[in-house]
């Protein structure tokens, strides 16, 4: 067995540690030298590390610590550290051995290599020579002193010896499943500025991008508008009626404006809020067509017993592209994805068909993601490091038939009294992506418009030639017979 930290080994380690992880080699005894100085020079003050020993008898084992090595000459406390075994006599047999006495998690001394517990696993001290095949380590083992090893022992973990082919130490870093810039006040300011400066594609005479919010009852459609509105107002707002109820709280079709500050001008996009979808109520396939095509005016009162028709008061017969919908946001409750009513899912699919027929891009706003993952609830900036959120995004992608990049996790303001930078950053990143998709629709419309003009011009030019030639033929015929 070669000394290699393979893909399946990394996957197992990540399961034990939790989250999404990547591993970067910091130290390798066969390359850097098996000395305590080389180890500490390479690994001190780097962060969490995993130490792996490749036994000469094809046992692979080691230890993980979430604290940095620092050469402090004493024990370090780490409640997350553990010892492990991956292979026993070349056979995959993963075992995790958690810390029991966390105050003695690692012994961090400049004269020692990686040392876990009260010498549960002391790899080496000083300098160990390589004989061309192995390092005969001069360390000690006392498995079970500070770590819970259960039925494991020196024989089952290391075959009763410290002869190793190599020792490796890897830096353990968080690996996001979706990469974003570093979350800080600078990013928040940049996002706000970009959205404030947003302008729809020139050439189509569209003053504002129009975004339609469609989703289940209680999924957070209106709350998303309130969240965006709050960010630019500078305080928590509740302009759109939102909350939890058996039936949709949205009974009026609204085309909400977002203003810069309290008395600022409206920005160049609108969020259109419509009634929530239920198994037997809510926006249907016929109604969505009128909404998408801009036939329904702001303030229309939904009435389940009287569906929208061309006879509806205020119905717009032929709306300009500036009045139509440019992107649809399907809002889904992240906590109920697996229990979504079949009829609701069918309704959403039918609505998507109408959107696809018109070439209107769709994204999914996955709300309440703080309720999916405890770690994300504690710190929203962990959202793209959470395997649970990632799995939910992947399931929604399959259910809705959309790429994963179109699934946008968010957390709306619900019980908060004050604004939170992380909530704002996540919401604005989602809004920015939505506006990009709206621009895509406009580009497609502009291309078709130009093609139509080109086709009309060429058609007109052809007709002129035909008419001219016909006139010439007639004149020639006239003179000939004359």
PyMOL commands that set and color helices and strands:
alter all, ss='L'
color gray80, all
select helices_A, chain A and resi 7-17+29-32+36-43+102-104+154-158+185-196+221-233+285-292+321-323+337-339+342-357+369-371+374-378+380-385+387-400+404-406+421-481
alter helices_A, ss='H'
color red, helices_A
select strands_A, chain A and resi 21-28+49-55+60-65+74-76+82-88+91-98+106-108+115-116+121-122+135-136+140-141+163-174+209-215+254-259+266-273+327-333+361-367+407-409
alter strands_A, ss='S'
color yellow, strands_A
deselect
rebuild
show_as cartoon
